[in-house]
Amino acid sequence: MVNKDRIVNEFIELVKIDSPSSKEEKIAKVLVEKLEKLGFEVVIDDAGTKVGGQTGNVIATLKGTRPGKKILFSAHMDTVSPGEGVNPIIDEENGIIKSDETTVLGADDKGGIAAILEGIRILKEKNEDHGDIQVVFSIWEEGGLFGAKYLDYSKIDAEYAFVLDSGGSPGEIIVKGPAQDKIDVKIIGKPAHAGVAPEEGVSAIMVAARAIENMKLLRIDEDTTANIGIVKGGIATNIVMPELEIKAESRSLVDEKLDMQTKHMVETFKKAAEDSNAQVEINVERMYGAFNISEDDEIITMLKKAFENMGVKSYITSTGGGSDTNILNSNGIKAVNLGIGMKKPHTLQEYIAIEDLVKSAQMVYEIIKQA
């Protein structure tokens, strides 16, 4: 059913197109052409102008030939760094495609893009009737989900969305994802000569250390995590550190727990600053909301039947990461994230099994049939 050579060749074509976050114009043009050849009406929205990118999201619509659920498939066009000059290698012995380890491969998420295109080609080649199908290839997912956040939702009328952007093998259905708070902190102490009069200074790093020592971090409970990710500050070793910037985050599958964890972190920073006669500036931003799809929902029933038709065992799970799935759900589109088999994403050792590429394309085709 799936043309293995075709999907492999198309995947290799896609990963060779440089598309770091905010610079997806080249691949967007290629994808517009491919979608139009498949009969889609294609537009590019203005998300890029809103976030400072080269291009917007690619939004494509294929009108149905029979009644059915209106569905959407989504994958993101951008890759993490280093992702330019990708040299994909087909490892026939192990049945995988990998990079030469000087860059990432870009299976995250060009594996999803290739699967969507091939699944729809199968449908067209079989000349089968189908309901309305929409495709969104988003910009700048990595590092902010900006494409999905600024997607022109006036052009989207799908009821269900299937995001192909998880590392699990085909059969994985992610129904829960956390909300995330970004916490930016600036601690303002007082400089002094560290060798002559250190007692006259207020060390920003010592304030931060006191706060972090009293802070609940990493795994908080089964639903909640928190992390200090970036610490920047200092001028010279002979100056008591006057200022320090910290970038942190908290996440939870439960909004109330997230609110509590973020509040705890903020209050701990404030107390440490107060105890040390320092100042602190804190900014908290809710980056995205949580989602939680019932296992009894129709979208899950559809997916289980699609995998059953493929002879693939499906399984329900949750994730601690964010994706376009979070944003689609928060905009009223019931969405799940699906595994496509990308392994070791965001590393130089990233790879994807050819078998998983093939199964992911078949998955797209079977979902369309079920809709």
BATOR-470255 format. One line per 8 residues: number of its first residue (from 0); their letters; for each residue x, y, z of N, C-alpha, C. Coordinates in pm, whole numbers. Example, Ala and Ser with C-alpha at 12.3 -4.5 7.8 and 13.67 -1.06 7.14 Angstrom:
<atoms>
0> AS> 1319,-569,780,1230,-450,780,1320,-330,780 ~ 1285,-225,708,1367,-106,714,1290,3,787
</atoms>
This chain:
<atoms>
0> MVNKDRIV> 83,-120,0,0,0,0,87,126,0 ~ 174,140,102,265,254,107,382,228,14 ~ 418,328,-64,534,317,-152,659,351,-70 ~ 728,246,-24,841,266,69,951,351,7 ~ 988,322,-116,1095,401,-179,1055,547,-192 ~ 929,571,-224,883,709,-242,888,788,-112 ~ 840,728,-3,839,802,123,981,823,175 ~ 1068,725,154,1208,742,196,1273,855,118
8> NEFIELVK> 1253,854,-14,1312,960,-98,1258,1098,-62 ~ 1127,1104,-35,1069,1234,0,1118,1281,137 ~ 1130,1190,230,1183,1226,362,1324,1281,350 ~ 1407,1214,271,1545,1261,251,1545,1398,184 ~ 1457,1417,86,1445,1548,21,1413,1656,124 ~ 1321,1628,214,1276,1728,311,1384,1761,414 ~ 1453,1658,465,1553,1688,569,1674,1762,513 ~ 1692,1755,382,1803,1829,320,1772,1977,302
16> IDSPSSKE> 1646,2014,321,1608,2156,309,1626,2222,445 ~ 1716,2318,453,1740,2388,579,1614,2459,624 ~ 1575,2437,751,1456,2505,803,1466,2524,954 ~ 1570,2595,999,1576,2624,1143,1459,2713,1183 ~ 1425,2710,1309,1311,2788,1359,1320,2933,1315 ~ 1213,2984,1259,1194,3119,1206,1243,3134,1062 ~ 1305,3028,1006,1358,3037,870,1307,2920,785 ~ 1174,2911,777,1112,2796,710,1062,2827,569
24> EKIAKVLV> 1102,2941,512,1047,2982,383,1074,2880,272 ~ 1195,2826,266,1230,2732,159,1142,2608,163 ~ 1129,2551,280,1050,2427,287,901,2456,270 ~ 856,2572,314,715,2608,296,679,2612,148 ~ 766,2671,66,740,2679,-78,731,2540,-140 ~ 821,2451,-98,820,2314,-150,691,2243,-110 ~ 647,2261,14,528,2193,62,401,2248,0 ~ 396,2376,-25,280,2434,-95,264,2367,-231
32> EKLEKLGF> 373,2353,-302,367,2290,-435,321,2145,-426 ~ 372,2071,-329,335,1931,-313,186,1917,-279 ~ 137,2002,-190,-3,1995,-150,-96,2034,-264 ~ -57,2135,-341,-141,2175,-455,-148,2063,-558 ~ -41,1990,-577,-43,1877,-672,-136,1767,-623 ~ -159,1761,-491,-250,1661,-435,-394,1711,-435 ~ -417,1832,-488,-552,1884,-500,-598,1974,-388 ~ -510,2010,-298,-546,2097,-187,-551,2243,-230
40> EVVIDDAG> -639,2319,-165,-633,2464,-171,-540,2508,-58 ~ -438,2586,-92,-333,2616,6,-317,2766,26 ~ -304,2806,151,-272,2945,185,-161,2945,288 ~ -91,3057,296,6,3080,403,-45,3196,486 ~ -59,3174,618,-113,3280,703,-4,3381,740 ~ -39,3477,825,54,3586,858,125,3564,991 ~ 131,3439,1037,197,3412,1166,343,3457,1165 ~ 408,3444,1051,549,3482,1043,573,3629,1071
48> TKVGGQTG> 484,3715,1020,501,3859,1043,478,3894,1190 ~ 398,3814,1258,368,3842,1399,481,3802,1491 ~ 563,3707,1450,671,3658,1538,811,3682,1482 ~ 818,3748,1366,948,3778,1310,1011,3666,1230 ~ 927,3581,1170,978,3472,1089,973,3503,941 ~ 1034,3416,862,1040,3435,716,905,3411,649 ~ 825,3320,707,701,3278,643,600,3242,750 ~ 476,3220,707,372,3179,800,347,3030,793
56> NVIATLKG> 240,2988,862,199,2849,858,138,2814,723 ~ 164,2693,677,101,2643,556,-31,2576,596 ~ -140,2627,541,-274,2575,572,-336,2524,443 ~ -372,2396,440,-424,2334,318,-556,2266,346 ~ -648,2274,249,-781,2216,265,-816,2135,141 ~ -863,2012,165,-911,1924,58,-1057,1892,87 ~ -1144,1943,3,-1287,1922,25,-1323,1774,11 ~ -1417,1731,96,-1456,1591,97,-1544,1552,-20
64> TRPGKKIL> -1546,1422,-45,-1632,1366,-150,-1748,1289,-89 ~ -1755,1285,43,-1866,1222,115,-1876,1286,253 ~ -1990,1268,321,-2001,1321,457,-1904,1249,550 ~ -1864,1317,655,-1772,1256,751,-1716,1361,844 ~ -1640,1316,942,-1576,1407,1035,-1472,1492,961 ~ -1471,1621,992,-1368,1708,937,-1243,1692,1022 ~ -1134,1651,960,-1012,1620,1036,-894,1702,986 ~ -797,1716,1074,-677,1795,1044,-554,1714,1083
72> FSAHMDTV> -453,1716,997,-323,1658,1028,-222,1772,1041 ~ -135,1761,1139,-40,1869,1163,99,1816,1194 ~ 199,1889,1146,340,1864,1178,413,1997,1162 ~ 524,2013,1229,596,2141,1220,714,2133,1124 ~ 740,2245,1057,842,2251,953,982,2278,1007 ~ 992,2337,1125,1124,2380,1174,1198,2268,1246 ~ 1328,2286,1255,1414,2192,1328,1499,2268,1428 ~ 1546,2195,1529,1638,2255,1625,1778,2265,1563
80> SPGEGVNP> 1864,2339,1628,2004,2350,1585,2087,2242,1653 ~ 2194,2196,1585,2235,2230,1448,2156,2149,1346 ~ 2084,2222,1259,1998,2154,1164,2014,2199,1021 ~ 2124,2269,992,2148,2313,854,2259,2229,792 ~ 2242,2197,664,2339,2113,596,2328,1967,637 ~ 2205,1919,659,2183,1781,701,2226,1684,591 ~ 2303,1584,630,2348,1480,537,2290,1347,582 ~ 2169,1312,533,2104,1188,579,2173,1064,523
88> IIDEENGI> 2180,961,603,2243,836,565,2144,722,584 ~ 2123,642,480,2038,524,492,2124,407,539 ~ 2092,358,657,2163,244,715,2079,120,686 ~ 2111,55,573,2032,-60,528,2036,-174,629 ~ 2152,-195,691,2168,-307,784,2071,-298,901 ~ 2051,-176,953,1963,-157,1068,1826,-102,1031 ~ 1806,-75,901,1676,-30,854,1637,107,905 ~ 1737,197,917,1710,331,971,1769,438,880
96> IKSDETTV> 1723,559,901,1783,677,838,1837,763,951 ~ 1962,804,939,2027,882,1045,2104,996,981 ~ 2153,1086,1064,2239,1193,1012,2384,1146,1018 ~ 2474,1228,964,2616,1194,974,2674,1238,1109 ~ 2588,1278,1200,2622,1318,1337,2697,1451,1346 ~ 2690,1530,1240,2736,1669,1251,2616,1762,1272 ~ 2496,1710,1246,2371,1785,1266,2267,1690,1322 ~ 2152,1746,1361,2036,1660,1386,1989,1606,1251
104> LGADDKGG> 1901,1507,1255,1846,1453,1130,1728,1537,1081 ~ 1642,1579,1175,1523,1653,1136,1401,1565,1119 ~ 1408,1439,1165,1288,1354,1168,1182,1420,1255 ~ 1228,1498,1352,1144,1586,1432,1139,1721,1362 ~ 1044,1751,1273,923,1674,1256,898,1645,1108 ~ 1006,1633,1030,986,1607,889,942,1463,863 ~ 960,1377,964,901,1244,956,749,1254,953 ~ 695,1345,1035,551,1368,1036,502,1425,904
112> IAAILEGI> 577,1519,849,538,1580,721,535,1474,610 ~ 641,1393,602,649,1290,498,534,1190,512 ~ 500,1154,635,392,1057,657,257,1113,613 ~ 233,1239,642,106,1302,602,94,1307,450 ~ 201,1349,383,197,1357,237,175,1220,174 ~ 247,1119,222,235,986,163,99,925,193 ~ 47,944,314,-85,890,347,-194,945,257 ~ -185,1074,226,-285,1137,138,-265,1092,-6
120> RILKEKNE> -140,1069,-48,-116,1018,-183,-182,881,-202 ~ -173,796,-100,-236,664,-108,-385,681,-131 ~ -447,769,-56,-590,797,-70,-624,838,-212 ~ -543,930,-266,-570,981,-401,-549,871,-506 ~ -446,790,-488,-418,683,-584,-527,577,-584 ~ -585,553,-468,-693,455,-458,-828,517,-499 ~ -827,649,-519,-948,721,-561,-1065,693,-467 ~ -1035,695,-337,-1136,666,-237,-1208,793,-193
128> DHGDIQVV> -1338,777,-161,-1414,889,-106,-1363,921,33 ~ -1379,1047,73,-1329,1091,204,-1404,1216,248 ~ -1397,1244,376,-1452,1369,428,-1352,1482,409 ~ -1385,1600,461,-1295,1715,450,-1165,1687,526 ~ -1053,1722,462,-921,1703,522,-848,1836,521 ~ -793,1873,635,-706,1990,641,-567,1949,688 ~ -469,2023,643,-330,2001,683,-272,2133,728 ~ -202,2132,840,-127,2249,885,18,2209,906
136> FSIWEEGG> 106,2273,831,249,2260,855,293,2390,922 ~ 326,2382,1049,346,2503,1129,492,2547,1134 ~ 509,2674,1161,642,2732,1179,678,2731,1327 ~ 805,2741,1355,861,2779,1485,795,2707,1603 ~ 781,2576,1590,727,2497,1701,830,2486,1813 ~ 955,2460,1772,1061,2443,1870,1084,2574,1946 ~ 1084,2564,2077,1119,2680,2158,1007,2778,2184 ~ 882,2743,2150,777,2840,2180,639,2810,2122
144> LFGAKYLD> 627,2712,2033,497,2679,1971,435,2800,1903 ~ 521,2888,1848,471,3016,1796,380,3000,1676 ~ 409,2904,1589,324,2885,1472,181,2852,1510 ~ 165,2757,1601,32,2719,1645,-37,2832,1721 ~ 40,2905,1800,-19,3015,1878,-75,3124,1786 ~ -7,3149,1674,-50,3256,1584,-114,3202,1456 ~ -153,3077,1457,-224,3017,1344,-354,3093,1319 ~ -387,3113,1191,-512,3180,1156,-626,3079,1170
152> YSKIDAEY> -687,3076,1289,-790,2977,1318,-920,3004,1243 ~ -933,3120,1183,-1052,3147,1101,-1054,3058,977 ~ -938,3004,941,-928,2918,823,-937,2769,859 ~ -955,2739,988,-961,2601,1034,-1103,2568,1078 ~ -1162,2464,1020,-1295,2422,1065,-1299,2273,1098 ~ -1182,2211,1115,-1175,2069,1149,-1226,2046,1292 ~ -1288,1929,1312,-1336,1893,1445,-1228,1823,1526 ~ -1149,1740,1460,-1046,1662,1525,-911,1690,1459
160> AFVLDSGG> -806,1689,1540,-671,1711,1486,-577,1600,1532 ~ -490,1561,1443,-391,1457,1469,-253,1516,1445 ~ -179,1534,1551,-46,1595,1544,56,1482,1540 ~ 136,1477,1435,236,1370,1421,370,1424,1467 ~ 393,1416,1600,511,1482,1654,556,1420,1786 ~ 553,1288,1795,602,1222,1916,697,1109,1879 ~ 787,1079,1972,892,980,1947,850,836,1968 ~ 729,815,2020,684,677,2035,661,611,1901
168> SPGEIIVK> 658,480,1900,633,408,1775,488,427,1733 ~ 458,412,1604,319,420,1560,232,326,1642 ~ 122,379,1691,37,309,1787,24,389,1916 ~ 122,477,1939,118,564,2057,16,675,2037 ~ -72,693,2136,-172,799,2135,-157,879,2264 ~ -113,1003,2252,-93,1088,2370,-220,1168,2393 ~ -284,1145,2508,-411,1209,2539,-400,1314,2649 ~ -282,1320,2714,-261,1419,2821,-128,1490,2800
176> GPAQDKID> -130,1622,2815,-8,1701,2808,-16,1815,2907 ~ 97,1859,2963,94,1957,3071,83,2101,3022 ~ 38,2187,3113,53,2331,3096,193,2369,3145 ~ 244,2481,3093,378,2526,3133,378,2674,3166 ~ 446,2709,3274,475,2848,3309,623,2876,3287 ~ 651,2987,3219,789,3036,3208,811,3138,3318 ~ 920,3123,3392,948,3210,3507,1083,3277,3485 ~ 1081,3407,3460,1204,3485,3442,1229,3567,3569
184> VKIIGKPA> 1349,3555,3622,1384,3619,3750,1509,3703,3732 ~ 1507,3823,3787,1627,3908,3793,1650,3946,3938 ~ 1764,3906,3990,1802,3939,4128,1901,4055,4124 ~ 1872,4160,4199,1956,4280,4199,2017,4296,4338 ~ 2148,4275,4344,2220,4290,4471,2292,4424,4475 ~ 2415,4419,4526,2494,4543,4538,2640,4509,4514 ~ 2704,4577,4418,2845,4546,4390,2937,4599,4501 ~ 3049,4532,4515,3156,4576,4606,3283,4505,4564
192> HAGVAPEE> 3397,4560,4607,3524,4495,4575,3534,4367,4657 ~ 3549,4255,4587,3546,4126,4654,3669,4101,4742 ~ 3778,4175,4715,3899,4155,4795,3917,4259,4903 ~ 3864,4379,4879,3885,4490,4973,3770,4504,5073 ~ 3646,4501,5022,3532,4524,5111,3412,4439,5071 ~ 3424,4308,5070,3313,4223,5026,3190,4237,5114 ~ 3209,4271,5242,3095,4285,5333,3004,4401,5296 ~ 3052,4492,5210,2968,4604,5167,2875,4567,5050
200> GVSAIMVA> 2896,4451,4995,2816,4409,4880,2702,4316,4919 ~ 2611,4299,4825,2505,4199,4836,2517,4109,4714 ~ 2552,3984,4735,2581,3892,4625,2453,3833,4567 ~ 2428,3864,4443,2308,3811,4376,2313,3660,4365 ~ 2432,3604,4347,2443,3459,4335,2414,3389,4467 ~ 2450,3453,4578,2420,3395,4708,2269,3400,4735 ~ 2204,3507,4692,2057,3515,4705,1993,3403,4625 ~ 2040,3384,4502,1985,3278,4418,2008,3141,4480
208> ARAIENMK> 2127,3120,4536,2160,2992,4597,2068,2962,4715 ~ 2041,3064,4797,1952,3045,4911,1810,3008,4864 ~ 1767,3077,4760,1634,3049,4707,1625,2907,4653 ~ 1721,2870,4571,1717,2739,4506,1730,2626,4608 ~ 1809,2650,4712,1826,2548,4816,1693,2517,4884 ~ 1606,2615,4894,1477,2597,4962,1361,2572,4865 ~ 1395,2544,4740,1292,2531,4637,1270,2385,4600 ~ 1144,2346,4583,1111,2213,4532,1130,2216,4380
216> LLRIDEDT> 1217,2128,4330,1250,2128,4187,1253,1985,4132 ~ 1263,1977,3999,1266,1853,3922,1132,1779,3936 ~ 1128,1653,3973,1001,1582,3984,932,1619,4115 ~ 820,1686,4103,745,1727,4221,646,1619,4261 ~ 568,1571,4165,477,1458,4186,450,1397,4049 ~ 356,1304,4043,331,1232,3918,283,1324,3805 ~ 231,1442,3841,177,1534,3741,266,1655,3715 ~ 362,1683,3803,424,1815,3808,576,1807,3809
224> TANIGIVK> 640,1898,3731,785,1911,3730,822,2059,3737 ~ 947,2085,3773,997,2223,3775,1147,2220,3756 ~ 1201,2326,3695,1344,2326,3665,1400,2466,3656 ~ 1524,2482,3705,1603,2601,3679,1691,2569,3559 ~ 1672,2639,3449,1741,2602,3326,1861,2687,3291 ~ 1854,2818,3317,1961,2909,3277,1991,3005,3393 ~ 2118,3021,3423,2162,3117,3524,2274,3201,3461 ~ 2255,3333,3456,2354,3421,3395,2379,3540,3486
232> GGIATNIV> 2508,3573,3505,2539,3690,3584,2687,3706,3607 ~ 2723,3816,3669,2863,3839,3705,2937,3927,3607 ~ 3035,3998,3663,3119,4088,3583,3264,4044,3587 ~ 3314,4018,3707,3452,3976,3726,3463,3906,3860 ~ 3570,3830,3879,3585,3756,4005,3613,3847,4123 ~ 3661,3970,4097,3691,4059,4209,3578,4156,4239 ~ 3459,4128,4184,3341,4211,4210,3230,4122,4266 ~ 3177,4160,4383,3061,4089,4437,2948,4100,4334
240> MPELEIKA> 2893,3984,4293,2799,3982,4181,2678,4072,4208 ~ 2661,4176,4127,2552,4271,4152,2417,4228,4095 ~ 2416,4154,3985,2290,4114,3922,2300,3972,3870 ~ 2185,3908,3865,2178,3770,3817,2044,3748,3750 ~ 2045,3680,3636,1921,3647,3567,1903,3496,3567 ~ 1783,3454,3594,1749,3311,3599,1628,3287,3509 ~ 1635,3179,3432,1520,3136,3352,1480,2998,3403 ~ 1355,2988,3443,1305,2864,3502,1169,2830,3442
248> ESRSLVDE> 1120,2713,3477,988,2672,3430,923,2580,3532 ~ 792,2570,3523,716,2469,3595,610,2415,3500 ~ 579,2285,3517,481,2220,3430,392,2128,3515 ~ 269,2113,3473,182,2015,3538,65,1979,3448 ~ 20,1855,3464,-101,1810,3395,-225,1866,3461 ~ -209,1920,3583,-323,1972,3660,-300,2120,3686 ~ -392,2205,3640,-374,2350,3650,-352,2396,3794 ~ -428,2341,3888,-415,2382,4028,-276,2352,4082
256> KLDMQTKH> -222,2238,4043,-87,2202,4088,18,2295,4026 ~ -4,2332,3900,89,2424,3836,86,2559,3905 ~ -32,2607,3935,-44,2735,4005,30,2732,4139 ~ 15,2622,4211,81,2608,4342,232,2605,4328 ~ 283,2529,4230,427,2517,4213,489,2650,4171 ~ 426,2719,4078,478,2849,4035,476,2949,4150 ~ 367,2950,4225,358,3040,4340,469,3010,4440 ~ 494,2884,4466,602,2844,4558,737,2896,4511
264> MVETFKKA> 766,2882,4383,895,2927,4330,909,3078,4340 ~ 803,3150,4304,805,3296,4311,826,3343,4455 ~ 751,3285,4548,762,3326,4687,898,3293,4747 ~ 957,3183,4704,1089,3146,4754,1195,3244,4708 ~ 1188,3287,4582,1281,3390,4533,1262,3521,4610 ~ 1137,3560,4632,1110,3686,4701,1161,3683,4844 ~ 1142,3572,4914,1187,3563,5054,1340,3569,5063 ~ 1409,3497,4971,1555,3499,4973,1607,3639,4949
272> AEDSNAQV> 1543,3713,4859,1585,3850,4831,1560,3940,4951 ~ 1443,3925,5012,1409,4007,5128,1506,3981,5244 ~ 1539,3855,5268,1629,3820,5378,1771,3874,5358 ~ 1805,3904,5230,1942,3948,5199,1949,4096,5162 ~ 1838,4168,5178,1833,4308,5139,1865,4328,4991 ~ 1819,4235,4911,1832,4245,4765,1695,4276,4705 ~ 1694,4307,4578,1569,4328,4506,1551,4212,4407 ~ 1427,4186,4373,1401,4080,4277,1286,4122,4185
280> EINVERMY> 1304,4098,4056,1200,4122,3956,1164,3988,3894 ~ 1035,3956,3895,990,3825,3847,877,3843,3746 ~ 889,3772,3634,784,3772,3533,742,3628,3506 ~ 613,3600,3517,560,3467,3492,468,3472,3371 ~ 487,3378,3279,402,3373,3160,354,3230,3139 ~ 223,3212,3124,167,3081,3091,189,3057,2942 ~ 280,2964,2912,319,2940,2774,213,2864,2696 ~ 149,2769,2762,41,2695,2699,-37,2620,2807
288> GAFNISED> -160,2585,2774,-246,2515,2868,-233,2364,2854 ~ -287,2293,2952,-286,2147,2950,-399,2095,2861 ~ -388,1968,2822,-500,1903,2754,-519,1763,2812 ~ -642,1717,2808,-675,1587,2866,-796,1533,2790 ~ -772,1438,2701,-878,1379,2620,-922,1247,2684 ~ -1051,1229,2701,-1102,1105,2760,-1072,985,2670 ~ -1037,874,2732,-1008,753,2655,-1133,698,2588 ~ -1250,745,2632,-1376,700,2571,-1422,792,2459
296> DEIITMLK> -1346,898,2432,-1387,994,2331,-1386,931,2192 ~ -1471,987,2105,-1482,933,1968,-1350,937,1893 ~ -1267,1040,1917,-1140,1050,1846,-1049,931,1880 ~ -1059,883,2004,-978,768,2046,-1033,640,1986 ~ -1164,629,1982,-1227,513,1919,-1185,501,1773 ~ -1185,614,1703,-1143,617,1563,-999,568,1548 ~ -912,620,1635,-771,584,1627,-748,436,1655 ~ -814,385,1757,-797,243,1790,-839,154,1674
304> KAFENMGV> -949,192,1607,-994,114,1491,-895,125,1376 ~ -838,245,1356,-739,263,1249,-617,174,1273 ~ -568,171,1397,-452,86,1428,-487,-62,1419 ~ -609,-96,1459,-653,-235,1448,-651,-280,1303 ~ -696,-193,1213,-695,-226,1070,-553,-246,1018 ~ -457,-177,1081,-317,-189,1041,-249,-311,1102 ~ -313,-372,1201,-248,-480,1274,-145,-428,1373 ~ -164,-302,1417,-72,-239,1512,-142,-222,1645
312> KSYITSTG> -74,-260,1753,-131,-245,1886,-122,-98,1929 ~ -235,-39,1965,-235,100,2010,-225,106,2162 ~ -174,218,2211,-168,236,2357,-182,384,2390 ~ -249,410,2502,-277,545,2550,-170,586,2649 ~ -123,711,2637,-20,758,2730,-30,910,2747 ~ 56,962,2834,64,1106,2855,207,1150,2832 ~ 230,1280,2828,363,1334,2806,390,1447,2902 ~ 518,1471,2928,558,1587,3008,601,1704,2922
320> GGSDTNIL> 598,1685,2791,641,1790,2699,525,1865,2638 ~ 556,1982,2581,455,2060,2511,467,2041,2361 ~ 358,2060,2290,358,2050,2144,244,2133,2090 ~ 232,2139,1958,120,2209,1896,-14,2153,1942 ~ -13,2029,1991,-136,1967,2042,-198,2051,2152 ~ -114,2103,2242,-165,2188,2351,-240,2309,2297 ~ -181,2374,2197,-239,2498,2145,-366,2471,2067 ~ -369,2364,1990,-490,2330,1914,-606,2304,2009
328> NSNGIKAV> -580,2227,2116,-686,2200,2213,-735,2328,2280 ~ -644,2418,2311,-685,2542,2378,-764,2633,2285 ~ -760,2605,2154,-838,2682,2057,-963,2607,2011 ~ -1003,2508,2088,-1130,2441,2064,-1128,2328,1964 ~ -1010,2284,1923,-999,2172,1830,-948,2051,1909 ~ -1026,1946,1916,-985,1828,1992,-867,1763,1922 ~ -755,1757,1990,-630,1713,1926,-556,1613,2013 ~ -491,1517,1948,-402,1422,2015,-268,1422,1942
336> NLGIGMKK> -166,1382,2013,-32,1370,1954,-5,1222,1929 ~ 52,1191,1814,72,1053,1774,220,1022,1753 ~ 260,903,1795,398,860,1777,427,825,1633 ~ 545,869,1585,586,835,1448,723,769,1447 ~ 782,746,1566,905,668,1573,1035,744,1566 ~ 1034,876,1570,1161,949,1572,1235,916,1702 ~ 1362,886,1692,1440,847,1809,1555,946,1832 ~ 1584,970,1959,1690,1061,2003,1679,1200,1937
344> PHTLQEYI> 1556,1256,1932,1542,1389,1872,1621,1493,1951 ~ 1660,1600,1885,1736,1710,1944,1880,1669,1977 ~ 1925,1559,1918,2064,1518,1936,2126,1487,1800 ~ 2258,1478,1798,2329,1444,1674,2311,1297,1636 ~ 2256,1220,1729,2235,1076,1704,2090,1045,1663 ~ 2015,1148,1627,1875,1129,1590,1862,1033,1471 ~ 1759,947,1477,1733,857,1364,1586,818,1362 ~ 1544,759,1251,1408,707,1240,1412,577,1161
352> AIEDLVKS> 1335,479,1204,1328,353,1132,1242,369,1008 ~ 1287,312,898,1211,318,773,1074,253,792 ~ 1070,145,868,943,77,895,844,170,965 ~ 893,255,1056,805,347,1126,755,458,1034 ~ 840,502,941,793,598,841,677,540,760 ~ 693,415,718,591,348,639,462,333,721 ~ 474,289,846,357,271,931,286,404,959 ~ 364,510,973,305,641,1000,222,688,882
360> AQMVYEII> 270,663,761,193,700,641,65,617,632 ~ 77,489,661,-42,403,659,-142,449,766 ~ -90,493,880,-174,544,988,-258,663,940 ~ -196,754,868,-268,870,815,-382,825,724 ~ -351,733,636,-453,681,544,-569,615,620 ~ -538,534,720,-642,463,795,-727,559,878 ~ -666,666,930,-743,766,1005,-844,834,913 ~ -801,866,792,-893,928,696,-1011,835,666
368> KQA> -982,708,651,-1089,611,625,-1188,606,741 ~ -1137,607,864,-1224,600,982,-1308,727,999 ~ -1255,839,955,-1329,964,968,-1447,971,872
</atoms>
